[in-house]
Amino acid sequence: MAGSRLVNRNIVAERGRTSMRLEPELWDALLEICRREAVDAGELVRKVERQGHAGGRTSAVRVFVLAYFRAAATEDGHLAAGHGTLGRPAMTELAESALGWG
């Protein structure tokens, strides 16, 4: 049986020091948000906690990361990046090549 991919890290959250387990990709995304927003991970997690979420801290962070990048993924942003449009799912040559579709 394969081991868990989750990475455990300590965070200073609303009620003090705690740990969170997230996939490496989610940690990368969370730290990217921190870089963009000029806050540390603890401060960002505390802000997320204050918003309230029925699923608990880790779930709230996952939902926040998804919502953050979804908000950034506007149609204009997709066009600027060459990702195509909602009505026409054209991919860039690079993406097609990376997927082996070209």
Protein Blocks (a to p, Z undefined) as FASTA:
>chain_A
ZZdfbdcdddddfkoccdddddfklmmmmmmmmmmnopafklmmmmmmmnopakbjklmm
mmmmmmmmmmmmcfklmmmnonopfklccdcfklmmmnopZZ
